[in-house]
């Protein structure tokens, strides 16, 4: 029994009293079709009415009442045929009632900003992207880092990264360089939004050890350069989000002042310091460092003073940069799941909700995005984060399926059926509105580059890029991936962008450009439902569609060609003609389409009237 519930209009339509839902089935005679919901925490079944056809499928409809006591509202479908039960939940079909965590869900109140799903993000590690003003660059020996035992080192652009100096070598990238690269990013590549790694005052190159939340590091150009970058991006219609590192500070922040760099009496210098309770100290007077790193003392949000400084006060950090002349569009929150009260993440959900409330007060369309290396379902139900860096629900399974390694760099042989099941499970446990604003990525400043993981195999990388731009969520390019920049584990993944075009992987670059253009041209890739069509052997195929348009992607990771016969009859819309992105027609038979997938390649099929 084939069952389908696309989670976009017109198959899901919000209303004041509830949600009009559509279930599609392959047949209708002899079926008992019900919507199961829990409007008062007790199971309730609502009969669904057969209302006609959607292409080859039968349409059943019912209205789901909002759950006024819980967010999100959860539901699933139950179909009985000759005594046999079929259940459909967010992660697929079941032979028995699914667990509540597996059910479809929709948040009645909290939805992500509407602009996010239309973006193509580009992540920049500022010191390594582009140098705009050489006079700003850190000079060798200019200062000592941290405790004062290690002098900073200036490197020539493009020199190899020294793994023994992960925080103290500088290449001179700055915000002036970012601004001067906007023509390349927007007009040539097609990027629409930037996510910048931390830019505030810090002695390290990565700047995750903040020393001043209210000033952009002068080596990156200072506050004036951020204001100029923001202004030009707004003129271009581009979006900008910054990295909020508010779980911890650096030891040289005046609030902490471990090494006495400031005139302030820091938390570590005296129990009577005004900032003492902003950090966690145990009974013996020892402070708690993030993940055991004593260079990153953890902030304690049980302190009202800290809460006021970070988000609650009228001039709090998170508010400050949302306002003119900076007017950023949102924040990416570093290790957001770890912050809270005391030595752990106590009351974490409360503070994430407070961050969201704060940002929405400053800008109702602010993007709240969290960093989670692992599964993040509970932060993504609508009331906390709009989306996360989608490691678990995208980067991890794609890495295992195409690169043969997991996030811990252990060998992993993920078959295609399990690959699809992983995607379905992760996607199905959050509201689809939030899935569409997940930040999908292949790699980042914290991981080895995907191109390196696949042994610089351009065809394998192109498969991953196709998934990145076709899968539900917002694609994010880590700077340099589009030109074939290589890099192993941190800090090697933070190499300098190579501006010598003779060194670029032009085939890969053109592939990025083509996929970006296709995503912009096809609304289903930004707003549409998702449906797996085939998962077997080395082949995976899926469709993205709205009521009006449809795209099909079929990928072959294997070393041999594969003929695939894809079922079009399972889609709730009918297209007379199919073609390749270049317009070449593709033959199809009623309800099916057959195509040959060359080795390590993919085919894109576009439905046309």
C-alpha positions in Angstrom: 0.0 0.0 0.0 1.5 3.3 -1.1 0.7 6.3 1.1 1.9 9.9 0.8 1.5 13.1 2.7 3.4 16.1 1.3 4.0 18.6 4.0 3.5 21.7 1.9 0.5 23.5 0.4 -1.9 22.5 -1.0 -1.6 19.2 0.9 -1.1 21.0 4.2 -2.9 24.3 4.7 -2.8 26.1 8.0 -6.0 27.6 9.5 -7.1 29.4 12.6 -8.8 26.3 14.1 -6.6 23.7 12.6 -4.7 22.3 9.6 -6.4 20.9 6.5 -4.4 17.8 5.6 -4.3 15.5 2.6 -3.4 11.9 2.5 -2.7 10.3 -0.9 -3.2 6.6 -1.6 -2.7 4.3 -4.5 -6.3 3.1 -4.4 -9.5 4.0 -2.5 -12.0 1.1 -2.7 -12.3 -0.9 0.6 -10.1 1.5 2.6 -10.8 2.9 6.1 -8.7 6.0 6.3 -8.2 7.9 9.5 -6.1 10.8 10.9 -4.7 10.2 14.3 -3.9 13.1 16.6 -3.5 14.0 20.3 -5.3 17.4 20.8 -5.4 16.8 24.6 -2.6 14.2 25.0 -5.1 11.5 24.3 -5.3 9.6 21.0 -8.2 10.7 18.8 -9.1 9.3 15.3 -10.8 11.5 12.7 -12.3 9.9 9.6 -10.9 11.2 6.3 -13.1 11.8 3.3 -12.2 10.7 -0.2 -12.4 13.9 -2.3 -11.0 12.9 -5.7 -7.7 12.3 -7.4 -4.3 13.9 -7.6 -2.7 12.6 -10.8 -2.6 8.8 -10.4 -3.3 8.9 -6.6 -6.5 9.1 -4.6 -7.0 12.1 -2.2 -8.4 11.8 1.3 -8.9 15.0 3.4 -9.5 15.9 7.1 -8.9 18.8 9.4 -6.4 18.4 12.2 -7.3 20.4 15.3 -4.5 22.4 16.8 -3.0 21.1 20.1 -3.5 24.1 22.3 -1.5 22.5 25.2 1.6 21.4 23.3 3.8 22.6 20.6 4.2 21.1 18.1 0.9 19.5 17.1 1.6 15.9 16.2 -0.3 13.5 13.9 -0.1 10.4 11.7 -2.4 8.4 9.4 -4.0 5.0 9.8 -5.3 3.0 6.9 -7.1 -0.3 7.2 -7.6 -2.7 4.2 -9.1 -6.1 4.8 -8.0 -6.1 8.4 -4.4 -5.1 7.6 -3.2 -1.8 9.0 -0.9 0.6 7.4 0.5 3.6 9.3 2.2 6.7 7.8 4.4 8.9 10.0 7.0 11.5 9.5 9.8 9.0 8.9 7.8 6.7 6.6 5.4 3.8 6.8 4.9 1.5 9.7 3.0 -1.7 10.4 1.9 -0.5 13.8 1.2 2.8 15.6 4.5 4.8 15.4 6.2 6.4 18.4 5.2 10.0 19.1 8.7 11.1 18.1 8.2 9.6 14.7 4.9 11.4 13.9 4.4 14.3 11.6 4.6 17.6 13.5 3.7 21.2 12.9 4.2 24.2 15.2 1.1 26.2 15.7 2.9 29.4 16.8 6.6 29.5 15.9 7.7 29.3 12.3 11.1 30.2 10.8 11.7 33.4 8.8 10.3 33.2 5.3 13.4 34.5 3.6 15.8 31.8 4.8 14.8 29.0 2.5 15.5 31.1 -0.5 19.2 31.6 0.3 22.5 30.2 -0.7 24.8 30.6 2.2 28.6 31.0 2.1 30.6 30.4 5.2 33.8 32.5 5.6 36.7 32.0 8.1 37.8 35.7 7.9 41.6 35.3 8.4 41.7 32.9 5.5 39.4 34.2 2.8 40.7 37.5 1.4 43.1 40.3 2.4 41.7 43.7 1.6 44.1 45.9 3.6 47.6 44.5 4.3 48.2 47.3 6.9 45.7 45.6 9.2 47.5 42.2 9.3 48.9 40.8 12.5 52.7 41.0 12.6 55.0 38.3 13.9 55.7 38.9 17.6 53.2 41.7 17.8 51.8 40.2 21.0 51.8 37.0 22.9 48.7 34.8 22.9 46.8 33.6 26.0 49.0 33.2 29.0 51.8 35.0 27.2 54.0 32.0 26.4 53.4 32.0 22.7 54.0 34.8 20.2 51.8 35.2 17.2 53.2 34.5 13.8 52.4 36.1 10.4 52.3 33.8 7.4 52.4 34.4 3.7 49.1 33.9 2.0 48.7 30.3 1.0 51.6 28.9 3.1 50.8 25.5 4.7 48.9 25.6 8.0 51.1 24.5 10.9 49.1 22.0 13.0 51.3 22.9 16.0 50.1 26.5 15.9 46.3 26.2 15.4 45.4 29.5 17.1 48.4 31.8 16.7 49.4 31.9 13.0 47.7 34.7 10.9 47.4 35.1 7.1 45.8 38.6 7.1 42.3 38.1 5.8 39.9 40.8 6.8 36.4 42.2 6.3 37.6 44.7 3.7 38.6 41.6 1.6 35.2 40.1 2.2 33.5 43.3 1.0 35.7 43.5 -2.1 34.8 39.9 -3.0 31.0 40.4 -3.1 31.0 40.7 -6.9 32.6 37.2 -7.1 30.3 35.8 -4.4 27.1 37.2 -5.7 27.5 37.9 -9.4 29.8 35.1 -10.4 29.0 32.3 -8.0 25.5 33.1 -7.1 25.7 33.4 -3.3 23.0 35.3 -1.5 24.0 35.2 2.2 27.1 35.1 4.3 27.8 33.4 7.6 31.0 34.7 9.2 33.0 32.8 11.8 33.7 35.0 14.9 35.0 38.5 14.2 35.1 40.1 17.6 38.3 41.1 19.5 40.4 38.0 20.3 44.0 37.0 20.4 43.5 33.9 18.3 42.9 33.5 14.6 39.7 31.6 15.1 38.3 34.1 17.7 36.2 31.6 19.6 37.8 33.0 22.8 36.2 36.4 22.8 37.8 39.3 24.6 35.3 42.0 23.7 31.8 41.4 22.5 31.3 45.0 21.4 34.2 45.5 19.0 35.2 43.8 15.8 38.8 42.9 16.0 40.9 45.8 14.5 43.0 43.3 12.5 39.8 42.4 10.7 38.9 46.1 10.1 37.0 47.1 13.2 33.4 48.1 13.6 33.6 50.4 10.6 34.4 47.6 8.2 31.5 45.5 9.5 29.1 48.4 9.0 30.4 49.0 5.5 30.1 45.3 4.6 26.6 45.2 6.0 25.6 48.3 4.1 26.9 47.1 0.8 25.3 43.7 1.3 21.9 45.3 2.0 22.2 47.3 -1.2 22.8 44.1 -3.0 19.9 42.3 -1.4 22.2 39.9 0.5 21.9 38.6 4.0 24.4 38.4 6.8 24.7 36.3 10.0 27.4 36.4 12.6 28.8 33.8 15.0 27.6 34.2 18.6 30.1 32.7 21.1 28.2 33.1 24.4 28.7 29.8 26.0 32.2 30.9 27.1 34.7 33.7 26.8 38.5 33.8 26.5 40.6 33.9 29.6 41.7 37.5 28.6 38.2 38.9 28.6 38.1 41.8 31.2 35.3 39.9 32.9 37.7 37.0 33.6 41.2 38.6 33.2 43.1 35.5 34.2 46.5 36.9 33.0 46.0 40.5 34.2 45.9 42.1 30.8 43.3 44.6 31.9 42.8 47.0 34.8 39.6 45.3 35.8 39.4 42.9 38.7 38.3 39.8 36.9 36.3 36.9 38.1 39.4 34.7 38.5 41.3 37.4 40.4 38.9 37.9 43.3 35.8 36.3 44.7 34.5 39.9 45.1 34.8 40.7 41.4 31.6 42.0 40.0 31.8 39.3 37.3 32.6 36.4 39.7 29.1 34.9 39.4 29.1 35.3 35.6 31.4 32.2 35.5 31.2 28.8 37.3 33.7 28.2 40.1 33.5 25.1 42.3 33.9 25.1 46.1 37.6 24.9 45.8 37.7 28.0 43.6 38.4 26.2 40.3 36.6 27.4 37.2 35.0 25.2 34.6 36.3 25.3 31.0 34.4 24.3 27.9 35.1 20.7 27.1 37.8 20.8 29.7 39.7 23.5 27.9 40.9 26.0 30.6 41.4 28.6 28.0 37.6 28.9 27.5 35.9 29.6 30.8 32.2 28.8 30.7 29.6 31.4 31.4 27.0 30.8 34.0 23.6 32.0 33.0 22.2 31.7 36.5 23.7 35.2 37.0 21.2 38.0 36.2 24.1 40.3 35.4 25.3 38.0 32.7 21.8 37.5 31.3 21.4 41.3 31.0 24.8 41.6 29.3 24.2 38.9 26.7 20.5 39.1 25.8 18.1 40.6 28.4 19.3 44.1 28.9 18.4 47.0 26.6 21.9 47.2 25.2 22.8 43.5 25.3 25.3 41.9 23.0 22.8 40.0 20.9 20.7 43.1 20.5 23.6 45.5 19.7 24.6 43.9 16.4 21.0 43.5 15.2 20.7 47.3 15.2 22.0 49.9 12.8 24.5 50.4 11.4 25.2 46.7 11.5 21.7 45.3 11.2 22.7 41.7 10.9 20.0 39.2 9.9 20.6 36.6 12.6 23.1 34.7 14.7 24.7 31.3 14.5 25.1 30.2 18.1 28.3 28.3 18.9 27.7 25.0 21.0 24.3 26.3 21.8 23.2 23.0 23.4 25.9 23.3 26.0 25.1 26.7 27.6 23.1 27.1 30.7 23.4 27.4 34.5 26.3 26.0 36.5 28.9 23.5 35.2 26.4 22.0 32.7 23.6 22.9 30.4 21.0 23.2 33.1 17.8 25.0 31.9 19.3 25.1 28.4 16.0 25.2 26.5 14.8 28.2 28.5 17.8 30.2 27.5 17.6 29.2 23.8 14.0 30.3 23.9 15.1 33.6 25.5 17.6 34.1 22.7 14.9 33.6 20.2 12.6 36.0 21.9 15.4 38.6 22.1 16.2 38.4 18.4 12.6 38.5 17.3 12.1 41.6 19.4 14.9 43.3 17.4 13.8 41.8 14.1 10.7 39.6 13.6 12.5 37.9 10.7 15.8 37.2 12.5 17.3 33.8 11.8 18.2 31.7 14.9 20.6 28.9 14.0 22.5 26.6 16.3 25.6 24.5 16.1 25.0 20.8 16.9 27.5 18.2 15.8 25.0 15.5 16.7 21.3 14.9 16.6 19.4 18.1 17.5 15.7 17.2 17.3 14.6 18.8 20.6 16.0 22.2 19.6 14.2 22.1 16.3 10.6 21.9 17.2 10.0 25.5 16.3 10.1 27.2 19.7 13.9 27.4 20.0 16.0 27.3 16.8 14.8 27.9 13.2 17.5 25.6 12.0 20.8 24.0 12.9 24.1 23.4 11.2 22.7 20.1 9.8 25.5 17.8 10.5 23.4 14.9 11.8 20.6 15.1 9.3 22.7 15.7 6.2 26.5 16.0 6.5 27.0 12.8 8.4 24.9 10.5 6.2 26.2 12.0 3.0 29.8 11.6 4.3 29.2 7.9 5.1 27.5 7.2 1.8 30.0 8.9 -0.5 33.2 9.2 1.5 33.1 5.9 3.5 33.9 7.6 6.9 31.9 8.8 9.8 32.2 12.1 11.7 34.9 10.5 14.0 36.9 9.6 10.8 36.2 5.9 11.4 35.6 3.7 8.4 31.9 3.4 7.6 30.1 1.4 4.9 26.6 2.8 4.7 24.3 1.1 2.2 21.8 3.1 0.2 18.7 1.8 2.0 20.2 2.8 5.3 21.3 6.1 3.8 17.7 6.9 2.8 16.4 5.7 6.2 18.8 8.0 8.0 17.6 11.0 6.0 14.0 10.1 6.5 14.4 9.6 10.2 16.2 12.9 10.8 13.8 14.9 8.5 10.7 13.3 9.9 11.3 14.3 13.5 11.0 18.0 13.1 8.4 20.3 11.5 8.9 20.5 7.8 9.0 24.3 8.0 12.1 23.9 10.1 13.6 21.3 7.8 13.4 23.9 5.0 15.6 26.3 7.0 18.1 23.7 8.2 21.7 24.8 7.2 22.8 21.9 5.1 26.6 21.6 4.7 29.3 19.2 3.5 32.0 20.5 5.7 33.1 23.4 7.8 35.9 25.0 9.8 35.6 22.1 12.3 35.8 19.2 9.8 38.1 17.9 7.1 37.0 19.1 3.7 34.7 16.8 1.8 36.8 17.0 -1.3 39.8 15.7 0.7 37.7 12.9 2.3 36.8 11.6 -1.2 40.4 11.6 -2.3 39.9 14.7 -4.5 37.5 12.7 -6.7 35.7 15.4 -8.6 32.8 13.1 -9.6 32.2 12.1 -6.0 32.3 15.7 -4.9 29.8 16.6 -7.6 27.4 14.0 -6.4 27.6 15.5 -2.9 27.1 19.0 -4.2 24.0 17.9 -6.1 22.6 16.5 -2.9 23.5 19.8 -1.1 21.5 21.9 -3.5 18.6 19.6 -4.0 17.9 18.3 -0.4 15.3 20.2 1.7 17.1 22.9 3.6 19.4 25.8 2.9 22.7 25.0 1.2 25.9 26.4 2.8 29.2 26.4 0.9 32.3 26.5 3.1 34.7 29.0 1.4 36.8 27.4 -1.2 34.9 24.2 -1.6 33.6 25.5 -4.9 37.2 25.7 -6.4 38.4 22.4 -5.0 40.2 23.7 -2.0 41.6 20.8 0.0 42.2 20.4 3.8 42.4 17.7 6.4 41.2 17.9 10.0 41.2 21.2 11.9 43.2 23.4 11.5 44.2 22.1 8.0 40.6 22.7 6.8 41.2 26.4 7.4 43.7 26.9 4.5 43.7 30.2 2.6 41.4 30.7 -0.3 43.4 30.4 -3.5 42.7 33.4 -5.7 44.9 32.1 -8.6 42.2 30.9 -11.0 44.7 28.8 -12.8 44.7 26.5 -9.7 40.9 26.2 -9.6 39.0 23.0 -10.3 37.0 24.5 -13.1 34.7 21.5 -13.6 33.7 21.6 -9.9 33.3 25.4 -10.0 31.0 25.2 -13.0 29.0 22.5 -11.3 28.5 24.7 -8.2 27.4 27.6 -10.5 24.9 25.4 -12.4 23.3 23.9 -9.2 23.0 27.4 -7.6 21.3 28.7 -10.8 19.0 25.7 -10.9 18.0 26.1 -7.3 17.2 29.7 -7.9 15.1 28.9 -11.0 13.2 26.0 -9.5 10.9 26.9 -6.6 10.4 23.2 -5.6 14.1 23.1 -4.6 13.5 25.8 -2.1 10.0 25.3 -1.0 8.9 21.9 -2.1 8.1 18.5 -0.6 10.6 15.6 -0.7 9.9 12.1 -1.8 12.3 9.1 -2.2 11.7 7.3 -5.5 14.5 4.7 -5.4 17.1 3.4 -2.9 18.9 0.3 -4.0 22.5 -0.8 -4.6 24.5 2.3 -5.3 21.6 4.3 -6.6 19.4 6.8 -4.8 16.7 8.9 -6.5 14.2 11.4 -5.1 11.8 14.1 -6.2 11.2 17.7 -5.0 7.9 19.2 -6.0 5.2 21.8 -5.4 1.7 21.8 -6.9 3.1 23.3 -10.1 6.7 22.1 -10.6 8.8 19.0 -10.0 12.5 18.0 -10.2 13.9 14.5 -9.9 17.5 13.7 -9.0 19.0 10.2 -9.5 22.5 9.5 -8.2 24.8 6.6 -8.9 27.8 6.3 -6.5 29.0 3.1 -8.1 31.7 2.3 -10.6 29.3 0.8 -13.2 26.4 2.3 -15.2 23.0 1.6 -13.9 19.7 1.6 -15.7 16.9 2.9 -13.4 13.2 2.8 -13.9 11.7 5.5 -11.7 8.0 5.6 -10.6 6.4 8.8 -11.6 2.9 7.6 -10.7 3.7 8.1 -7.0 3.9 11.9 -7.5 0.8 14.0 -6.8 1.2 15.9 -10.1 1.4 14.9 -13.7 3.8 16.3 -16.2 3.5 15.6 -19.9 7.2 16.2 -20.8 10.5 15.7 -19.0 13.8 17.2 -19.9 17.4 17.8 -18.7 18.4 21.1 -17.2 19.7 22.1 -20.6 16.3 21.5 -22.2 17.1 18.1 -23.9 13.9 16.0 -23.9 13.8 12.8 -22.0 11.5 10.0 -23.1 9.0 8.6 -20.6 6.2 6.1 -20.5 2.9 6.5 -18.6 3.7 6.5 -14.9 7.4 5.7 -15.3 10.7 7.1 -16.6 13.7 5.0 -17.5 17.2 6.5 -17.7 20.8 5.3 -17.7 23.1 6.6 -14.9 26.8 6.6 -15.9 29.3 5.5 -13.2 29.7 8.0 -10.4 27.3 10.5 -11.8 23.8 11.8 -11.5 20.9 12.8 -13.7 18.5 15.6 -13.2 15.0 15.4 -14.7 12.7 18.4 -14.8 8.9 18.0 -15.3 7.3 20.3 -17.8 3.7 20.8 -19.0 
